[in-house]
Amino acid sequence: MQAPTAEFVHALHERFLTLVPEVERRAAAAVRRVRCPHRRADSAQEIVAASWALFLAAIERGGCPAVTAPELADLAVAHARKSQRLAGGESARDVMSARAQRKHGFTITAIPAGTVAVAPC
């Protein structure tokens, strides 16, 4: 297989950029109930990144004309809801990961300022 030309890559990127506003709108709707604004923003950007990866996968399968923004966004949202990350997943054994918190049914909260924690003897 030949390496794609710069013009082809540029055309793909331009095509994807036309889909991004709809993907971002659907991503914002999908993460609207996430309380933490930082986690909400991270989740929305993960959906956009996943949509890029899914877009490229569709191109490789020869489905460029068939890819629409709603389909792409829905697939990316499903990808993100399964806690699949593009840059490595979260461990279900890491206390700080959202995946572990969902799996084991607990949450992490901040200790209020000025509180002294004393370990039992």
NORTANOR-V331037 format. One record per pair of residues at least 24 apart in sequence whose ideal C-beta (glycine too) atoms are under 10 Angstrom apart, sorted by the first residue. I is the first residue (numbers start at 0). J is the second residue. Records with the same first field share a line. If there is no record, write none. Layout:
I: J  J
This chain:
0: 59
3: 58
7: 58
10: 63
11: 51  54  55  58  63
12: 51  54
14: 54  58  63  64  66
15: 47  50  51  54  55  58  66  68  71
17: 68
18: 47  50  51  54  66  67  68  69  70  71  72
19: 47  50  51  54  68  71  72
20: 68
21: 50  67  68  69  71  72
22: 46  47  49  50  51  53  54  68  69  71  72  73  75  76
23: 47  50  68  72
24: 68  69  72
25: 50  68  69  71  72  73  75  76
26: 50  72  75  76  79
28: 72  76
29: 72  73  75  76  77  79  80
30: 76  79  80
33: 97
35: 97
38: 97
41: 84  97
42: 76  79  80  97
43: 76  79
44: 79
45: 75  76  78  79  82  83  84  85  86
46: 71  72  74  75  76  77  78  79  80
47: 72  75  79
48: 75  78  79  84  85  86
49: 74  75  76  77  78  79  83  84  85
50: 74  75  76  78  79
51: 75  85
52: 78  85
53: 77  78
